[in-house]
Amino acid sequence: MLLVCSAKEAALAQDCDSQHSAFAEAFARRVVEPGLEINKVFRFVTSDVMSRTANRQEPFVYGSLPPEDFIFTSAQNPPSSATP
């Protein structure tokens, strides 16, 4: 199980100046990167969100994962692009 929150306890998530939150944008960008293990995806998401919000928002990750790697998108089968 892995629980990921867009901001730490008692902290507010920043809406920023776009259609989606800083967390949603970072997650959407990182989750499709080929070959990234789930822990690394969320380390990058945390870094992206903190950078985007000038360290005002820090995502929180809690969980207990098995020893096997979990990869959303393998390097051998990158996601197809919706745009030509």
Secondary structure as GFF3:
##gff-version 3
##sequence-region A 1 84
A	DSSP	beta_strand	2	5	.	.	.	ID=ss1
A	DSSP	alpha_helix	22	30	.	.	.	ID=ss2
A	DSSP	alpha_helix	38	52	.	.	.	ID=ss3
A	DSSP	beta_strand	60	63	.	.	.	ID=ss4
###
